[in-house]
Amino acid sequence: MGAGPVTNNGTLIINRSGAYALTNPIGGSGSLVDAGPARLTLTGANTYQGSTYISNGLVVLTARSRFPDAVTVPNSSGGLILDGGSSAGALDLNGFNESVNSLAGAAGTVVGLVTNSAASGTNLLICGVTTWSAAAPSITASSKKTAAAPKSASLSKARARCS
């Protein structure tokens, strides 16, 4: 992809079978899709305005605010969609806080996973809306407690499912 910034005004699809570090900052009005089964590490300061789809594999954060939201990127309306049809994608917060405009999955498909692999960190996933899509009405942590439609959910090294 080269070393410079990427202007994405459509859909940028990453479909890799091996681990890949996406270091380029991505801007524009488009969306980002992780469609491959491998680990995708996001290191760039991204400003794209569309949604982020984790359809397969694992997306790992290397700092906070890797996904654009309306606070960090004005006019950003995209959300985080964890869904892959026959297989689901996963997000590893890796010890960093992340804010998203919304969190969703598509109805009738495999449930996505939000986890934290870091030994420490605040591990906060903050959703900018108080209502979730019909396919993702809650976050269920490994303690089996469900917090319905929170503005933020502390994952505290826990694995959480959006269902």
Secondary structure, DSSP 8 states (H G I E B T S, - for coil): --SS-EE-SSEEEE--SS-EEE-S-EESS-EEEE-SSSEEEE-S-----S-EEE-SSEEEESSS--S--TTTSTT----EEE--TTS--EEE-TT--EEES-EE--TTS---EEE--SSSS--EEEESSS---TT--EEEETTS-EEES-SEEE-TT--EEE-
